[in-house]
Amino acid sequence: MSVALGTTRPLPVRTTPVGDPGDLLASLPRTAPYAWIRNGEGLVGWGEAARVAVPPGPGRFAWARQWLATVLGDAQVHDDVRTPGSGAVAFGSFTFDEDSHGSVLVVPRAVLARRDGHAWLTTVGEAPLESFTPVRDPGRISYGDGSLTAPEWEHVVARAARRIREGELEKVVLARDLVATAERPIDVRLLLSRLAARYPECYTFSVAGLVGATPELLIRRTGQEIESLVLAGTTARGTGPADDLARGAALFASAKDRHEHECAIASVRHTLAPLCSSLTTPDEPELLVLPNVQHLASHVTGRLADGASVLDVVAAMHPTAAVGGTPTKTAIQVIRELEGMDRAGYAGPVGWIDANGDGEWGIALRSGQVQGRRARLFAGGGIMGDSDPAAELAEAQAKFRVMQYALEG
């Protein structure tokens, strides 16, 4: 564990209103940028006032909440804004598998935010001095196989589908990785700006090298109110408007995809109900159309019964059926047996939390882990008993295009 500032003294935190900063991402320095942006609003941060590597294990979210309570609870806060996301804020990324190392929480030295026509700046300690260097293109990008080749991954999909048909489980989500290598070091700010511009309806994020644009909101907590956006069931975009409509209609009518979506909704309902005094889930999904794919989507809303923090809700929900499978424990074991890789932060919770327990956390989809000139990209999909390996590979390839676009432009 590490708490920066070289001391255990309370963190001095100051939040003040500021004028409209324009493009939030344009304010980021090159070094270790943090971001959570949707439709031009959200939070960006830089520097490190406090950072911790969260130990793996089933109690990791409770451990993280206790660490935050220790670090943020004694902070000396002067907050002139007093809204969710003001005051001290921590950005976080948790690994998909609770047994994997790599989960992290960071309290940036500076956070610039905008929401609903208001903007503010939070500083922790002395105002950070950063050099704002120009964004640099990474140059030519080459790709190589990750943990498995495409044919090997299709074989894994076939094995998983067979186990589902044999009755071992209902659904499992399988992912694969792709390694991208650039001519020059990859500037995370360039990826963020491209992703935010092309996928404004998604949550563009950056935490400790994990960068992406996820369409899936795991949970938002604002006081006692919570909201989640559940996605399960996917098809690629069409070649034109007519093909697009036909693909969307086929997705909506697909028994396989509708069953996959119902598994995901049931998972969310099961985990949220004990935490909520009220919970609303829609009877029918809607179609969410993104630049590269279409999803079946359902908005879930509720009210917390006992004031649990957003991390408590994350702990209850992760992993959802949308990224793990059904039944969850069996699906996780099948993933460990068949997938042939460590997902790291892919399909894990990513987002932010403030000192009051408010925050927004997504599922780290359409993402990559960036380090120097290399980026490890991730994509996956829900496997059912009648899944076709070639079709599942094509779906994963369509999802890879999000990060490939971010790298190549």
Phi, psi and omega in degrees: 000147175219135170243118185289186186077356174066025185201162175261011177298152177302143180286128174277119186239132178226127177241127180229147175294148176225165174290168181304118183279359183074222181291110182301320184293334179289347180273352187281136168283170184289327188282121171046061179283145175242143184205148170210098191229136172216129182051040176079356180248159179138214185225143168231151182214163177206162185077172179224113172272328178204144181210145178214142170270114184284125181296143177291165178130166185294340181261020188293325180290321176295321178298316181296319180296320180294321177298316179297320179298322179291315185283317185268335184295328180263007182297144175270099192254130169240103188240109180270002185251312176052066177216159177307125181100353174265172188072197181291135181228140174246134170267146182214155173219128178245140178296153178299311183269126182298340180272356183269144173280156175126355177288143186211147170234137181224130169261107181294157174287334179218139175227125175251130187221156174213134176202135174052044176082001179245145178226150181207160178235129175248131175238145178242117186078206179291149179304127184291138176259115181231145175267123184266088182280155178298148176289136183243137178287140182283354180082202184293139181248131173243152185238147176219160179301146173272231184292327181227149171285167179302312178297323178296321180290322176300322178296320178297318178300316179298319178296319180295316179299321179296318180294328176292316179297331180280356173094008182291326179201171181268323187203146172220140178262121180247138181241161173221162181237160181220137182256124177252135178236129183255160176294322183233164178307139184278122179273110183303327182298325178294317178299315181298316182294320178294317181295316182295325180287320185274330183235062185297334181281348178270169176263109179274127189225156173210118178215113174053044177089348176272117188231139178180187177221101184262136175278351191255114174273112178291307179200141168239129176243125174230099189066234179270349184275138178231156180212143177220147175242115185260126177241131173195130188103117189219146169217155178288159173292155182275177180278347179194178183304317182293316179295323177301311180298319180295317179295318178297318179295319179295321178297314182296330182268353185289120178298321179298312183288324178294320178294319177301317181293319180297324175300318181293316179296319179298322178297314180294317180300317182295320184277328182276328186307315181294340182268348192245146171277336173212148182209132182236124175237140183287154178286328183230141174286166172244173181261122175258116184256118178249168182301334184248334184215170171239142181234152161281130187226145176222130176271127179243133178231156180193177177231127182291144183276326190229019177073029177300147177286166180298328178292328175296320179290319176302315180300321181288326188272328187273136355273140176283165177297335182294335180239353179243293180145189183221130348295151190299311184299318179294317181298318180298320179294320178295319177301314180298324182283320192257328194292328174076021178201164171266120181292342186056232183277351181300133180067010174264170179289138176219140180164213183216159178215141176256181186292342179271358181089001173282160178165177177227131179228131176250179173258126188287078174260173179044060191219170176209153175261116187257132175211112180064238180268000185246147174223128176263112184265150183230148173201157180193188181192162180281128180257128176244177184297331182256018180295140177262121183305320180294320179293321179293323176296318179297321178296317178297320179298321178297323180287328176300332187297336178300307181284331175296320176297318180299323180283320189261334183082000000 
